[in-house]
Amino acid sequence: MSKGVKDSKNYAGKLAELLTAIESPKELEELITDWFTPAERKDLYERWCIVDMLLRGNSQRDIRDQLQVSISKVTRGSRELQFGTGAFRRLWEKLGKKQ
């Protein structure tokens, strides 16, 4: 591992730089396929589903039951919506405007 990566404290910024270089949905899909294992892809998609359902007003217990995930996963999503940067909500709203 290079010293710059090992010593970097700005992983989010470095990853953001990488992701903004992507030019198409297909290119992003290919990166996701190469980068993450099937289980990791499922976990990421599940997390997005949890956020989507929370923003649609579903209760945490309903989400747990419908997605068959632990209540702690749902609670984590809820905390991110309450105390995170707001990125989930902004993206959710942006996607809603496209539909």
MDTraj code that builds the backbone (N, CA, C; nanometers):
import mdtraj as md
import numpy as np

residues = "MET SER LYS GLY VAL LYS ASP SER LYS ASN TYR ALA GLY LYS LEU ALA GLU LEU LEU THR ALA ILE GLU SER PRO LYS GLU LEU GLU GLU LEU ILE THR ASP TRP PHE THR PRO ALA GLU ARG LYS ASP LEU TYR GLU ARG TRP CYS ILE VAL ASP MET LEU LEU ARG GLY ASN SER GLN ARG ASP ILE ARG ASP GLN LEU GLN VAL SER ILE SER LYS VAL THR ARG GLY SER ARG GLU LEU GLN PHE GLY THR GLY ALA PHE ARG ARG LEU TRP GLU LYS LEU GLY LYS LYS GLN".split()
xyz = np.array([
    [0.0856, -0.1181, 0.0000],
    [0.0000, 0.0000, 0.0000],
    [0.0896, 0.1236, 0.0000],
    [0.0594, 0.2196, -0.0847],
    [0.1421, 0.3393, -0.0910],
    [0.1215, 0.4238, 0.0334],
    [0.2230, 0.5013, 0.0647],
    [0.2164, 0.5860, 0.1837],
    [0.0974, 0.6813, 0.1782],
    [0.0668, 0.7354, 0.0602],
    [-0.0445, 0.8287, 0.0473],
    [-0.1780, 0.7673, 0.0839],
    [-0.1992, 0.6421, 0.0473],
    [-0.3243, 0.5747, 0.0803],
    [-0.3245, 0.5359, 0.2265],
    [-0.2118, 0.4817, 0.2746],
    [-0.2036, 0.4363, 0.4134],
    [-0.2250, 0.5516, 0.5106],
    [-0.1699, 0.6673, 0.4809],
    [-0.1759, 0.7801, 0.5725],
    [-0.2956, 0.8715, 0.5490],
    [-0.3741, 0.8429, 0.4461],
    [-0.4851, 0.9318, 0.4127],
    [-0.5947, 0.9255, 0.5183],
    [-0.6436, 1.0412, 0.5573],
    [-0.7566, 1.0484, 0.6496],
    [-0.8824, 1.0912, 0.5753],
    [-0.8693, 1.1135, 0.4461],
    [-0.9811, 1.1619, 0.3665],
    [-1.0260, 1.0564, 0.2666],
    [-1.0582, 0.9372, 0.3157],
    [-1.0998, 0.8298, 0.2256],
    [-1.2258, 0.8674, 0.1487],
    [-1.3206, 0.9308, 0.2138],
    [-1.4451, 0.9688, 0.1458],
    [-1.4154, 1.0615, 0.0288],
    [-1.3281, 1.1569, 0.0488],
    [-1.2917, 1.2496, -0.0581],
    [-1.2211, 1.1806, -0.1730],
    [-1.1326, 1.0880, -0.1409],
    [-1.0613, 1.0135, -0.2453],
    [-1.1586, 0.9256, -0.3244],
    [-1.2505, 0.8605, -0.2545],
    [-1.3501, 0.7781, -0.3236],
    [-1.4444, 0.8649, -0.4065],
    [-1.4800, 0.9814, -0.3547],
    [-1.5665, 1.0723, -0.4300],
    [-1.4989, 1.1148, -0.5598],
    [-1.3696, 1.1395, -0.5534],
    [-1.2954, 1.1765, -0.6741],
    [-1.3014, 1.0640, -0.7771],
    [-1.2840, 0.9419, -0.7313],
    [-1.2932, 0.8265, -0.8204],
    [-1.4324, 0.8155, -0.8817],
    [-1.5346, 0.8250, -0.7992],
    [-1.6721, 0.8052, -0.8472],
    [-1.7176, 0.9151, -0.9413],
    [-1.6693, 1.0363, -0.9215],
    [-1.7107, 1.1449, -1.0120],
    [-1.6468, 1.1322, -1.1497],
    [-1.5457, 1.0466, -1.1628],
    [-1.4848, 1.0235, -1.2945],
    [-1.5679, 0.9282, -1.3796],
    [-1.6646, 0.8638, -1.3199],
    [-1.7484, 0.7676, -1.3920],
    [-1.8397, 0.8435, -1.4879],
    [-1.8475, 0.7935, -1.6105],
    [-1.9192, 0.8664, -1.7147],
    [-2.0549, 0.8097, -1.7528],
    [-2.0898, 0.6906, -1.7044],
    [-2.2187, 0.6341, -1.7427],
    [-2.2661, 0.5356, -1.6365],
    [-2.3977, 0.5111, -1.6330],
    [-2.4493, 0.4097, -1.5403],
    [-2.3852, 0.2727, -1.5643],
    [-2.3604, 0.2381, -1.6900],
    [-2.2982, 0.1081, -1.7208],
    [-2.1582, 0.0997, -1.6615],
    [-2.0830, 0.2076, -1.6722],
    [-1.9479, 0.2096, -1.6157],
    [-1.9526, 0.1951, -1.4638],
    [-2.0479, 0.2610, -1.4004],
    [-2.0643, 0.2477, -1.2558],
    [-2.1047, 0.1054, -1.2180],
    [-2.1963, 0.0475, -1.2928],
    [-2.2391, -0.0900, -1.2657],
    [-2.1203, -0.1867, -1.2760],
    [-2.0368, -0.1678, -1.3766],
    [-1.9203, -0.2542, -1.3929],
    [-1.8230, -0.2385, -1.2755],
    [-1.8028, -0.1151, -1.2299],
    [-1.7156, -0.0918, -1.1154],
    [-1.7721, -0.1591, -0.9899],
    [-1.9014, -0.1442, -0.9677],
    [-1.9657, -0.2065, -0.8517],
    [-1.9498, -0.3577, -0.8571],
    [-1.9678, -0.4154, -0.9754],
    [-1.9545, -0.5607, -0.9928],
    [-1.8116, -0.6068, -0.9619],
    [-1.7135, -0.5319, -1.0101],
    [-1.5739, -0.5691, -0.9872],
    [-1.5290, -0.5413, -0.8436],
    [-1.5819, -0.4372, -0.7844],
    [-1.5332, -0.3865, -0.6568],
    [-1.5897, -0.4643, -0.5378],
    [-1.7191, -0.4966, -0.5431],
    [-1.7864, -0.5560, -0.4283],
    [-1.8208, -0.7021, -0.4540],
    [-1.8195, -0.7790, -0.3478],
    [-1.8654, -0.9175, -0.3566],
    [-2.0169, -0.9168, -0.3713],
    [-2.0760, -1.0285, -0.4144],
    [-2.2222, -1.0343, -0.4204],
    [-2.2881, -1.0013, -0.2857],
    [-2.2314, -1.0476, -0.1765],
    [-2.2891, -1.0188, -0.0439],
    [-2.2801, -0.8696, -0.0109],
    [-2.1687, -0.8058, -0.0462],
    [-2.1545, -0.6622, -0.0217],
    [-2.2530, -0.5825, -0.1061],
    [-2.2711, -0.6243, -0.2317],
    [-2.3685, -0.5550, -0.3181],
    [-2.5085, -0.5674, -0.2599],
    [-2.5421, -0.6869, -0.2104],
    [-2.6731, -0.7078, -0.1485],
    [-2.6892, -0.6176, -0.0266],
    [-2.5862, -0.6101, 0.0575],
    [-2.5923, -0.5257, 0.1776],
    [-2.6116, -0.3786, 0.1428],
    [-2.5406, -0.3318, 0.0416],
    [-2.5548, -0.1916, 0.0008],
    [-2.6953, -0.1637, -0.0524],
    [-2.7447, -0.2552, -0.1348],
    [-2.8798, -0.2369, -0.1891],
    [-2.9829, -0.2429, -0.0771],
    [-2.9646, -0.3347, 0.0169],
    [-3.0550, -0.3469, 0.1310],
    [-3.0580, -0.2170, 0.2113],
    [-2.9397, -0.1583, 0.2318],
    [-2.9323, -0.0324, 0.3071],
    [-3.0114, 0.0768, 0.2341],
    [-2.9991, 0.0802, 0.1006],
    [-3.0754, 0.1799, 0.0251],
    [-3.2256, 0.1543, 0.0383],
    [-3.2662, 0.0281, 0.0336],
    [-3.4085, -0.0061, 0.0486],
    [-3.4601, 0.0382, 0.1843],
    [-3.3807, 0.0198, 0.2877],
    [-3.4199, 0.0620, 0.4226],
    [-3.4423, 0.2125, 0.4251],
    [-3.3479, 0.2877, 0.3713],
    [-3.3603, 0.4339, 0.3690],
    [-3.4838, 0.4759, 0.2895],
    [-3.5045, 0.4141, 0.1737],
    [-3.6202, 0.4451, 0.0904],
    [-3.7500, 0.4217, 0.1683],
    [-3.7583, 0.3078, 0.2349],
    [-3.8804, 0.2750, 0.3079],
    [-3.9008, 0.3677, 0.4278],
    [-3.7931, 0.4048, 0.4952],
    [-3.8043, 0.4996, 0.6059],
    [-3.8559, 0.6339, 0.5563],
    [-3.8002, 0.6810, 0.4449],
    [-3.8419, 0.8101, 0.3903],
    [-3.9857, 0.8066, 0.3382],
    [-4.0348, 0.6898, 0.3036],
    [-4.1738, 0.6743, 0.2609],
    [-4.2696, 0.6625, 0.3791],
    [-4.2133, 0.6604, 0.5017],
    [-4.2971, 0.6610, 0.6213],
    [-4.3254, 0.5245, 0.6819],
    [-4.2597, 0.4202, 0.6330],
    [-4.2787, 0.2870, 0.6904],
    [-4.2176, 0.2812, 0.8303],
    [-4.2785, 0.2042, 0.9176],
    [-4.2239, 0.1876, 1.0520],
    [-4.1025, 0.0954, 1.0466],
    [-4.0168, 0.1083, 1.1470],
    [-3.8980, 0.0246, 1.1520],
    [-3.9343, -0.1231, 1.1589],
    [-4.0370, -0.1580, 1.2329],
    [-4.0784, -0.2983, 1.2441],
    [-4.1328, -0.3515, 1.1112],
    [-4.2090, -0.2690, 1.0408],
    [-4.2588, -0.3105, 0.9085],
    [-4.1431, -0.3354, 0.8121],
    [-4.0437, -0.2473, 0.8158],
    [-3.9271, -0.2630, 0.7277],
    [-3.8528, -0.3911, 0.7639],
    [-3.8314, -0.4130, 0.8927],
    [-3.7653, -0.5357, 0.9375],
    [-3.8366, -0.6587, 0.8841],
    [-3.9688, -0.6583, 0.8955],
    [-4.0471, -0.7744, 0.8531],
    [-4.0480, -0.7912, 0.7009],
    [-4.0640, -0.6808, 0.6285],
    [-4.0705, -0.6892, 0.4825],
    [-3.9369, -0.7278, 0.4196],
    [-3.8274, -0.6734, 0.4723],
    [-3.6960, -0.7014, 0.4149],
    [-3.6260, -0.8190, 0.4827],
    [-3.6830, -0.8643, 0.5917],
    [-3.6250, -0.9734, 0.6699],
    [-3.4812, -0.9421, 0.7099],
    [-3.4655, -0.8253, 0.7721],
    [-3.3358, -0.7818, 0.8241],
    [-3.3498, -0.7579, 0.9738],
    [-3.2385, -0.7414, 1.0404],
    [-3.2426, -0.7164, 1.1847],
    [-3.2915, -0.5743, 1.2112],
    [-3.3524, -0.5563, 1.3257],
    [-3.3999, -0.4229, 1.3634],
    [-3.2811, -0.3278, 1.3792],
    [-3.1635, -0.3795, 1.4159],
    [-3.0464, -0.2927, 1.4301],
    [-3.0034, -0.2343, 1.2951],
    [-3.0192, -0.3096, 1.1858],
    [-2.9893, -0.2556, 1.0522],
    [-3.0842, -0.1416, 1.0176],
    [-3.2089, -0.1602, 1.0516],
    [-3.3076, -0.0558, 1.0222],
    [-3.2807, 0.0672, 1.1088],
    [-3.2484, 0.0444, 1.2355],
    [-3.2193, 0.1552, 1.3266],
    [-3.0965, 0.2326, 1.2795],
    [-2.9982, 0.1627, 1.2274],
    [-2.8794, 0.2298, 1.1752],
    [-2.9172, 0.3226, 1.0602],
    [-3.0032, 0.2755, 0.9716],
    [-3.0496, 0.3604, 0.8622],
    [-3.1243, 0.4823, 0.9125],
    [-3.2044, 0.4619, 1.0140],
    [-3.2793, 0.5724, 1.0735],
    [-3.1849, 0.6762, 1.1348],
    [-3.0820, 0.6285, 1.2030],
    [-2.9846, 0.7211, 1.2626],
    [-2.9105, 0.8000, 1.1553],
    [-2.8774, 0.7343, 1.0436],
    [-2.8093, 0.8060, 0.9356],
    [-2.8983, 0.9171, 0.8795],
    [-3.0277, 0.8898, 0.8708],
    [-3.1199, 0.9933, 0.8229],
    [-3.1294, 1.1084, 0.9225],
    [-3.1250, 1.0770, 1.0502],
    [-3.1375, 1.1808, 1.1529],
    [-3.0099, 1.2609, 1.1729],
    [-2.8950, 1.1925, 1.1718],
    [-2.7711, 1.2573, 1.2138],
    [-2.6623, 1.2606, 1.1065],
    [-2.6898, 1.2046, 0.9908],
    [-2.5898, 1.2020, 0.8841],
    [-2.5813, 1.3354, 0.8107],
    [-2.5194, 1.3330, 0.6970],
    [-2.4963, 1.4554, 0.6194],
    [-2.6200, 1.5018, 0.5427],
    [-2.7187, 1.4152, 0.5297],
    [-2.8366, 1.4475, 0.4500],
    [-2.8278, 1.3955, 0.3074],
    [-2.7197, 1.3260, 0.2753],
    [-2.6983, 1.2786, 0.1378],
    [-2.8043, 1.1775, 0.0951],
    [-2.8426, 1.0879, 0.1864],
    [-2.9465, 0.9900, 0.1510],
    [-3.0748, 1.0609, 0.1081],
    [-3.1184, 1.1562, 0.1876],
    [-3.2442, 1.2281, 0.1591],
    [-3.2331, 1.3067, 0.0282],
    [-3.1210, 1.3739, 0.0077],
    [-3.1037, 1.4529, -0.1158],
    [-3.1082, 1.3637, -0.2394],
    [-3.0402, 1.2501, -0.2338],
    [-3.0415, 1.1594, -0.3483],
    [-3.1801, 1.1017, -0.3690],
    [-3.2474, 1.0653, -0.2606],
    [-3.3829, 1.0114, -0.2672],
    [-3.4760, 1.1126, -0.3338],
    [-3.4654, 1.2389, -0.2925],
    [-3.5488, 1.3435, -0.3529],
    [-3.5133, 1.3655, -0.5000],
    [-3.3846, 1.3604, -0.5304],
    [-3.3417, 1.3762, -0.6707],
    [-3.3984, 1.2641, -0.7567],
    [-3.3945, 1.1428, -0.7072],
    [-3.4497, 1.0304, -0.7828],
    [-3.6004, 1.0415, -0.7978],
    [-3.6685, 1.0927, -0.6986],
    [-3.8133, 1.1120, -0.7059],
    [-3.8530, 1.2118, -0.8118],
    [-3.7718, 1.3107, -0.8344],
    [-3.7990, 1.4129, -0.9361],
    [-3.7834, 1.3572, -1.0761],
    [-3.7044, 1.2482, -1.0904],
    [-3.6828, 1.1890, -1.2218],
    [-3.7948, 1.0937, -1.2608],
    [-3.8735, 1.0490, -1.1649],
    [-3.9761, 0.9483, -1.1927],
    [-4.1028, 1.0109, -1.2444],
])
top = md.Topology()
chain = top.add_chain()
for i, resn in enumerate(residues, 1):
    res = top.add_residue(resn, chain, resSeq=i)
    for name in ("N", "CA", "C"):
        top.add_atom(name, md.element.get_by_symbol(name[0]), res)
traj = md.Trajectory(xyz[None], top)
